[in-house]
Amino acid sequence: MEDVNKILKNIGNVFKILSFGIEAMVEKTNEIIDSLKDDEVKEEEYPKEAPAATPENIKDVKVTKQLKKKVKANKASIKDKKVKKSNPKNDLEKEGKKKYSAKKEESLKETTFESKASIEKAPKPRKKINKEVNKKSLRGKKSYKKESGATMTDTILKIFDNSSEPISVSDIVEMTGFVDRPIQDVIYRQIKKGKIKKAGDKLYTKA
């Protein structure tokens, strides 16, 4: 029995020794893992150095710079083309304005202006009536035919001579085609002279 107890004690001692060894191994592995993590962090903080310049790298850099310059030049030329692109409507308007100004200058050169003396000396033309109106008056009379060479006053007096009924200004307008204001002026003057008289509200007859 004593031998068995000794053997068991020895086995227990062996296990204790093994446990201490395992703990030491675990601690060592943890230290190794921590050191690896620290190295990774340091590498991230301090980036790697740029690769050394070689003839091939220099060529690549030059090519990329040339391509960038070409792209910028193409963009600038496209913008210039867009700006310089002409609008057909605007071009037509400009051409029309140029033609109009040229014609205007030619017409101004061709026209001759009379002097002030010739304008002042020129006789004033006498108003003549050369029209024939085919309308009817309000009282159903036939259209009045104006004689050539007769003035407005002569025509209005002749209408009153040939009419036995009172006449209004609107009747004379329809028979002759004259404007009402000049007719009123003629009637007012003839009333003063005693050739026409009033026959009611806006009605007149021969005196």
Summary of the structure (lengths in Angstrom):
residues: 207
radius of gyration: 61.0
end to end distance: 182.0
largest distance: 182.0
contacts: 413
relative contact order: 0.05
helix: 66%
strand: 6%
